[in-house]
Amino acid sequence: MGVFSGIETAKSSEGGNYLKPGVYDVEVVRLAVGRTRKNVDFFAADLRILGSNNPDHRVGDIGNWFVGFDKEPALGNVKAFAVACLSSEGSIDPASITEPVMNGLVEKGGEAVAGTRLKVQVTLVDTKGGGKYSKHLWFPAGAQVSA
């Protein structure tokens, strides 16, 4: 058994470049759904940075947003993202975001919304346990957001 034994089924790491606090203009590159090694369903978005007030994320970089469905607000957070994506052509009713709509958005890696431009504001929020999590507020491109 050599050092490369099992390489046929190996998957490369897709560790994230998660957005730090700031305000960003982004373009949707890819959407994904799946299951983590710990058997948690997830939604993820790869986003090209078009503008940023955080020097850690430069124009042209790819940033990532990951939502694990083991947290209560997951569906609402993904819904807010979908509303922003679909509002690029005008305001939509959040109630129109249904399971079939979401399945259509993530199909073929998010092909339906690839290229959509958005604005996102990321802030750090304290948890009850003393940690922090990043809160993402999604807006259609061109929205005025204070830093």
N, C-alpha and C positions, 0 to 999 in steps of 0.2 A: 504494500500500500504506500503510494507516494504522497508527496506534499500536496498534489493537486487532486487527490482522490475525492470524488463527489462534486467536482466543479460543474458538471453538467446541470445540476439542479440548484446551484448557488444563485442567490439574488444579491445584487449590489445594494449597498446602503444608500438610502435616499434621505439622509439626514437633512433637516430643514435649516434655512436661513430665515428664521422667523422675524417678523417685523417688530422693531423696538418702538418705544413711544415716539410719536411724531404724526405729521400729516403727510400723506402720500397721494400722488396721482399715479395710478397703476393701470396696467392693461392685462386682462385675463389671458394667460397663456394656455393653461391646462387645468382641468378639474378631475378629481379622482374620488372614488369611494372604494372602500375595502375593509379589511379586518387586520388589526395589529397582531403581533405575535402573542399578545396577552388576550386575544380573542375579543377585542373591543372594536365595534364598527366605527368607521371614521369617514369624514368628508375632508378633502384637502384641495387647496387652490394654489397654483403657481402663478405668480404675478410679476410682470416686468415693471420695474420702477421707472416712471416717466418724470417724476418730480418728487423731491423729498426735502423736508427741513431737518432730517436727521443725517449727520455725516457718515453714520455707519452703513447707510443704504444709499448707494450712489445711483445716478441715472444709468440705466442699462442693466443693473443687477437684477437677478431673479430673487424675489422674496416669496415666502410661503406662509400660508394660513392653514392651520390644522384644527379640526374640531373632532374631539372624541365623544362618541355618543353615550359614554358612561357618565356624563355630566348633564344635569337637568336642563340647562338652558340651550343645549345643542340644537334642537330643532328650531327654536326661535332665532338663534344666531345665523343658522344657515338660511332661514327664511329671509332675514334682513339682507343678507348678501344677494339672494335671488331677486328680491324686490329692486335693489339698486341696479343689478344687471339688466333687468327687464324694463326699468324706468328710463333707460337711455333713449328710448323712443317716445317718452311721455309717461306721466304718472300712471301707476297701476294699483289696483286694489290688492292689498296683501292677502286677502282671502282667496285670491285667484291662484296662489302658490299652493298647489296640491301635490300629492305623491307622483301622479303621472307627469306633471310639469317638471318636477325635480329630476325624475328619471330621464326626461328628455334633455335637460340641461347637462347632465353628467355623461350622457351617452357619447361614445367615441371620444372620450377624454375631454369633454366639454366643447366639442366642435361648434355647437350652436351659439356659444357665447365667446368663443376665442376671439380676441381682438377688441372686446368690449372694454371701454375705458371707464374707470371708477375713481372715486376719491375715498380714502379711508383714514379715519383718525384713530390712532392707537394710544391708549392710556393704560397705566398700571393701576390695578385695584387691589387693595388689601383683602386677604381672605380671613375668615374667622380663625383659622389655624395659625395665623401669623405669616403666611406666605404671600405671594403676589401672583396675579394672573393678568394677562393682557386682554383688555377689552377693545374690540374692534367695532367702530361705528361706520357703516357703509353708506355711501351717497353716490348718486349718478355723477359723472364727470361734470366739472364746471360748477358744482355746488360750492357755496362760500362756507368755509369751515374755519373757526378760529383755532389758532395753535395752542 
